[in-house]
Amino acid sequence: MPDTYSSIELFAGGGGMALGNRRAGFEHLALVEWNVNAAKILRHNAKLHPHLWNEDRVHEQDVRTWLSETEIEARTVDLVAGGPPCQPFSLAGVHAGDMDHRNMFPAAFDAVRKFQPKLVLFENVPGLTRPSFAPYFQYIKDQLAKPTVEPKADEIWLAHHDRIRKARPRKLLYRVHELLIEAADYGLPQTRRRVILVGIRSDIPDAVRWTPPKPSHSRDALLYDQWVSGDYWTEHGIPMPERPDGVEQRVRALKDSGRPDFQRWQTIRDCLKGLPEPINRMPSEAVSNHEGIPGARVYAKHSGSPFDWPAKTIKAGVHGVSGGEAMIRFDDGSLRYFTVRESARMQGFDDTYEFPVARSRSMGAIGNAVAVPVAEMLTRSLRALLDAMP
């Protein structure tokens, strides 16, 4: 089997999916990202870490433009991966869905048709599975299953979907898998629910079956370690605090049933271990992108993330940094904003991976990213299919 396989990263953003796929042994033929700040992050880290990807393979372009110009040939690509922009389907967006110009699923399927990869991996927000979007989500899955049934000019998506359902193409078919995952269940120190779409080209033998990764961490294991055994507090060298309201019934049940056979959910305290306390308006000399930001405050529906629990979902924000989800709430009620480095850690970026743009742009790239360890976990499981092929 080869040491590496080839991949193309669409909508590469700040590099979360790309980093995970690189760790899993995929070498990027191209990373395509239209946003100038995100592309700058990708190029900057290519210079810092040449083993990640070639700077010349970062294309600061609209995916549609790049697809019309690239000379990469069909069937030379093992994996097409990316997170098509999710704002049309996000609770934080305007819910326009198919009618939103930011919907990049059509471009993603153009790439599948063009490159005919063995594997496809797309990530999106769970809003895509809301009942109001269910018919369109089924359309997305059916397009991936039969990508050669192309839309006609000015054809509405309902008519295209009807043609897809009736079509019986004999080439370029994909077996489609849908997953709804909670990233905290896989070790991310953040509650982050995401929809994963996997396409496996039909000529990969049926005998080579894909098994989705199983959760490795659990909420109950964290509750047990905090409020039954107290091992969590011992590990951090601090006395057990007063138990918060709302967990009494579950803790009593865990005392009776015993500790779950999982690793515990990771918390903000776990994630930030070893980082120096940030100083407002002063960059850290020990680690990049670690400057304190003053002014953290509670406002409606935004009260921060408890220090001894996974962070709320790190978001890009519609109009700059998303404040409430980018803030720690300590036991004494005090608050402070996450630094860029802290937010990057919560998305699984190494401390050596730098963000050489303004804080708001860095936080946007981090919030939009596919969490690095989630991408790695998924891609390793898919790589096993290629490794098993004769």
C-alpha positions in Angstrom: 0.0 0.0 0.0 1.2 3.6 -0.6 2.5 5.8 2.2 0.2 8.6 1.1 -2.9 9.1 -0.9 -4.0 12.1 -2.9 -6.6 14.6 -1.9 -8.2 17.9 -2.9 -9.5 20.3 -0.2 -12.4 22.4 -1.2 -13.5 25.4 0.9 -10.3 24.8 2.9 -10.8 27.7 5.3 -8.1 28.0 7.9 -7.0 24.3 7.4 -8.8 22.2 9.9 -10.0 19.5 7.5 -6.7 19.7 5.6 -4.6 19.2 8.7 -6.7 16.2 9.8 -6.5 14.6 6.4 -2.7 15.2 6.2 -2.3 13.5 9.6 -4.2 10.6 8.2 -1.7 10.2 5.3 -3.3 12.2 2.5 -1.2 14.6 0.4 -2.9 17.6 -1.0 -2.9 18.2 -4.7 -4.8 21.5 -4.1 -6.3 23.5 -1.3 -8.9 25.9 -2.6 -10.2 28.9 -0.5 -11.5 32.2 -1.7 -11.2 34.2 1.5 -8.0 36.2 1.5 -7.4 35.8 5.3 -8.0 32.1 5.4 -5.8 31.7 2.3 -3.1 33.7 4.1 -3.3 31.3 7.1 -2.8 28.3 4.8 0.2 29.9 3.0 1.8 31.1 6.2 1.7 27.6 7.7 3.0 26.1 4.5 6.1 28.2 5.0 6.4 27.3 8.7 5.7 23.6 8.2 6.6 22.5 4.6 5.6 18.9 5.4 2.0 19.9 5.6 1.4 21.2 2.0 3.0 23.0 -0.8 2.4 26.8 -0.7 2.0 26.8 -4.5 -1.0 24.4 -4.1 -3.0 26.9 -2.1 -5.4 28.5 -4.6 -7.0 31.8 -3.4 -10.0 31.4 -5.7 -13.7 30.7 -5.9 -14.0 26.9 -6.1 -16.1 27.3 -9.3 -13.4 29.4 -11.0 -10.7 27.0 -9.9 -12.6 24.0 -11.3 -12.8 25.6 -14.7 -9.0 26.2 -14.7 -7.4 23.3 -13.0 -5.5 20.7 -15.0 -5.8 17.9 -12.4 -7.2 14.9 -14.2 -10.1 12.7 -13.3 -9.4 9.5 -11.3 -6.0 10.8 -10.1 -7.6 12.0 -6.9 -8.3 9.6 -4.0 -10.3 12.0 -1.8 -12.3 15.1 -2.3 -13.0 16.7 1.1 -14.3 19.9 2.5 -17.1 21.8 4.3 -19.3 23.6 1.8 -20.2 26.9 3.3 -22.9 26.3 5.9 -24.4 29.7 6.5 -27.5 29.0 4.4 -28.4 26.1 6.8 -27.1 27.5 10.1 -29.3 28.6 13.0 -27.0 31.7 13.1 -27.6 32.4 9.4 -30.7 33.5 7.5 -32.0 30.0 6.7 -32.3 30.6 3.0 -31.0 27.2 2.1 -31.0 26.4 -1.6 -31.9 30.0 -2.5 -28.9 31.4 -0.7 -26.0 32.4 -3.0 -23.6 31.1 -0.3 -24.9 27.5 -0.9 -21.8 25.8 -2.3 -23.1 22.3 -2.6 -23.5 22.6 -6.4 -19.8 23.5 -6.7 -18.9 20.6 -4.5 -20.8 18.2 -6.8 -19.1 19.7 -9.8 -15.8 18.7 -8.2 -17.0 15.1 -7.7 -18.1 14.9 -11.3 -14.8 16.3 -12.5 -12.4 14.3 -10.4 -14.4 11.1 -9.8 -12.5 10.4 -6.5 -12.6 7.1 -4.8 -13.8 8.9 -1.6 -15.8 12.0 -0.7 -16.0 13.6 2.7 -18.2 16.6 3.3 -19.0 18.3 6.7 -21.9 20.6 7.5 -23.9 22.1 10.3 -26.8 20.0 11.9 -29.3 22.7 10.7 -29.2 20.9 7.4 -31.2 18.1 9.0 -34.0 20.3 10.3 -37.4 19.2 9.0 -37.7 22.4 6.9 -34.6 21.4 5.0 -35.1 17.6 5.0 -36.2 17.4 1.3 -33.2 19.4 0.2 -30.9 17.3 2.3 -32.2 14.2 0.6 -31.5 15.9 -2.7 -27.9 16.5 -1.6 -27.5 12.8 -0.7 -29.1 11.6 -3.9 -26.8 13.9 -6.0 -23.8 12.4 -4.3 -25.1 8.9 -5.0 -25.6 9.7 -8.7 -23.4 12.7 -9.6 -23.5 12.2 -13.4 -27.1 13.2 -13.5 -26.3 16.9 -13.9 -28.7 19.8 -13.4 -29.9 21.5 -16.5 -29.7 25.2 -17.0 -32.4 27.1 -15.1 -33.8 23.8 -13.7 -35.2 24.1 -10.2 -33.8 21.7 -7.7 -37.1 19.8 -7.3 -37.2 18.9 -11.0 -33.5 17.9 -10.9 -34.2 15.7 -7.8 -37.0 14.0 -9.6 -34.7 13.1 -12.5 -32.1 11.8 -10.2 -34.5 9.5 -8.5 -35.7 8.1 -11.8 -32.2 7.8 -13.4 -30.3 4.5 -13.6 -26.8 5.5 -14.5 -24.2 2.8 -14.9 -21.1 4.7 -14.1 -19.7 6.9 -11.3 -22.0 5.8 -8.5 -21.3 6.3 -4.8 -22.5 4.5 -1.7 -23.6 7.4 0.6 -23.3 7.4 4.4 -24.8 10.1 6.7 -23.6 10.6 10.2 -24.7 13.1 12.9 -21.8 13.3 15.4 -21.2 15.2 18.6 -17.5 16.1 18.5 -17.2 16.0 22.4 -17.9 12.2 22.1 -14.7 11.9 20.2 -12.5 13.9 22.6 -12.9 17.4 21.4 -13.1 19.9 24.4 -16.2 21.4 22.8 -19.8 20.5 22.2 -20.0 20.6 18.4 -22.7 18.7 16.5 -22.0 18.2 12.8 -23.4 16.3 9.8 -20.9 14.2 8.0 -21.6 12.9 4.4 -19.3 10.1 3.1 -19.3 8.9 -0.5 -17.5 5.7 -1.4 -17.2 5.0 -5.1 -19.1 1.9 -6.1 -16.2 0.2 -7.7 -14.6 -0.2 -4.3 -15.5 -3.8 -3.6 -18.5 -4.4 -1.3 -16.3 -6.7 0.7 -14.3 -3.6 1.7 -16.9 -2.2 4.1 -16.6 1.2 5.9 -17.3 1.2 9.6 -17.9 4.6 11.1 -15.7 5.4 14.1 -17.4 4.7 17.4 -17.6 7.4 20.2 -14.7 7.2 22.7 -15.7 9.8 25.3 -18.9 10.4 27.3 -20.7 13.0 29.3 -21.5 10.5 32.0 -17.8 9.6 32.4 -17.0 13.2 33.1 -19.9 13.5 35.6 -18.7 10.4 37.3 -15.1 11.6 37.5 -16.2 15.0 38.8 -19.0 14.2 41.3 -18.7 10.5 42.2 -14.9 9.6 42.3 -13.6 13.2 42.3 -10.7 12.0 40.1 -11.1 15.0 37.8 -10.3 17.5 40.5 -7.5 15.3 41.9 -5.9 15.2 38.4 -6.0 19.0 38.3 -4.7 19.4 41.9 -7.7 21.3 43.2 -10.3 20.5 45.9 -13.7 19.4 44.8 -16.0 22.4 44.6 -19.7 22.6 45.4 -21.7 20.5 43.1 -23.7 22.6 40.6 -27.5 22.4 40.4 -29.1 20.2 37.8 -26.9 17.1 37.9 -28.0 15.5 41.2 -30.3 12.9 39.7 -27.8 11.8 37.1 -25.0 11.6 39.6 -27.1 9.4 41.9 -27.8 7.0 39.0 -24.1 6.9 38.2 -23.3 6.0 41.8 -25.5 3.0 41.4 -24.5 1.9 37.9 -20.8 2.6 38.1 -18.4 4.4 35.8 -19.1 4.2 32.1 -16.5 2.3 30.0 -15.5 5.5 28.1 -13.0 8.2 28.4 -14.5 11.4 29.9 -15.5 14.4 27.9 -12.7 16.9 27.8 -13.2 20.3 29.5 -11.9 23.8 28.9 -9.6 23.3 31.9 -8.2 20.2 30.3 -7.7 21.9 27.0 -5.9 25.0 28.3 -3.6 23.1 30.6 0.0 24.3 30.2 -0.9 27.6 28.5 0.1 30.8 30.4 -2.6 33.0 31.7 -3.2 35.7 29.0 -2.4 39.3 29.7 -4.8 41.9 28.2 -3.4 43.7 25.2 0.0 41.9 25.5 1.0 39.0 23.2 2.5 36.0 25.0 6.2 35.4 24.5 5.7 31.7 25.0 3.1 30.9 22.4 1.7 32.7 19.4 -1.8 34.2 19.1 -2.3 34.3 22.9 -3.2 37.9 23.8 -5.8 38.7 26.4 -8.9 40.7 25.3 -10.6 42.9 27.9 -14.3 43.6 28.2 -15.9 40.2 28.5 -19.5 40.5 29.8 -22.8 38.6 29.9 -25.6 39.6 27.7 -28.9 38.0 26.6 -28.4 34.3 25.8 -24.6 34.6 25.9 -23.3 33.7 29.4 -20.0 32.0 28.4 -18.8 28.5 28.8 -18.2 26.9 32.2 -14.5 26.3 32.8 -15.0 22.7 33.9 -17.2 21.6 31.0 -16.6 21.4 27.3 -16.9 24.8 25.6 -20.0 25.8 23.7 -19.6 25.5 19.9 -16.8 27.8 18.7 -18.5 29.9 16.0 -17.3 32.3 13.4 -20.0 34.8 14.1 -22.0 36.7 11.5 -20.7 40.1 12.3 -17.3 39.4 13.7 -16.3 37.4 16.8 -19.2 35.4 18.3 -18.9 36.7 21.8 -21.0 34.4 24.1 -19.4 31.2 22.8 -15.9 32.7 22.9 -15.9 33.4 26.6 -15.0 31.4 29.7 -17.2 31.6 32.8 -15.3 30.7 36.0 -16.8 29.3 39.2 -16.6 32.7 40.9 -18.7 34.2 38.2 -15.8 36.1 36.5 -15.5 36.1 32.7 -12.9 36.5 30.1 -12.7 36.0 26.3 -10.9 33.1 24.8 -7.6 34.0 23.1 -7.1 33.0 19.5 -4.7 30.2 20.7 -7.2 28.9 23.2 -10.0 28.8 20.5 -7.5 27.0 18.2 -6.8 24.4 20.8 -10.5 23.7 21.2 -10.6 23.0 17.5 -7.6 20.7 17.7 -5.0 22.9 16.1 -1.4 22.4 17.3 0.2 25.4 19.2 2.7 25.6 16.3 0.0 26.3 13.8 -0.2 30.1 13.5 -2.9 32.6 12.6 -1.2 35.7 11.1 -4.3 37.8 10.6 -6.4 40.1 12.8 -8.2 38.5 15.8 -11.7 38.7 14.3 -10.4 37.1 11.1 -8.5 34.4 13.0 -11.6 33.6 15.1 -13.7 33.4 12.0 -11.3 30.9 10.3 -11.2 28.8 13.5 -15.0 28.9 14.0 -15.6 27.8 10.4 -13.0 25.1 10.5 -13.7 21.4 10.7 -12.2 20.2 14.0 -8.8 18.7 13.2 -9.1 15.5 15.3 -12.6 14.8 13.9 -11.3 15.2 10.4 -8.3 12.9 11.1 -10.5 10.3 12.8 -12.9 10.2 9.8 -10.2 10.2 7.2 -8.2 7.4 8.9 -11.3 5.3 8.9 -11.8 6.0 5.1 -8.1 5.4 4.4 -8.5 1.9 5.8 -10.8 1.2 2.8 -8.0 2.1 0.4 -5.4 0.2 2.4 -7.5 -2.9 2.2 -8.0 -2.8 -1.6 -6.0 -5.4 -3.6 
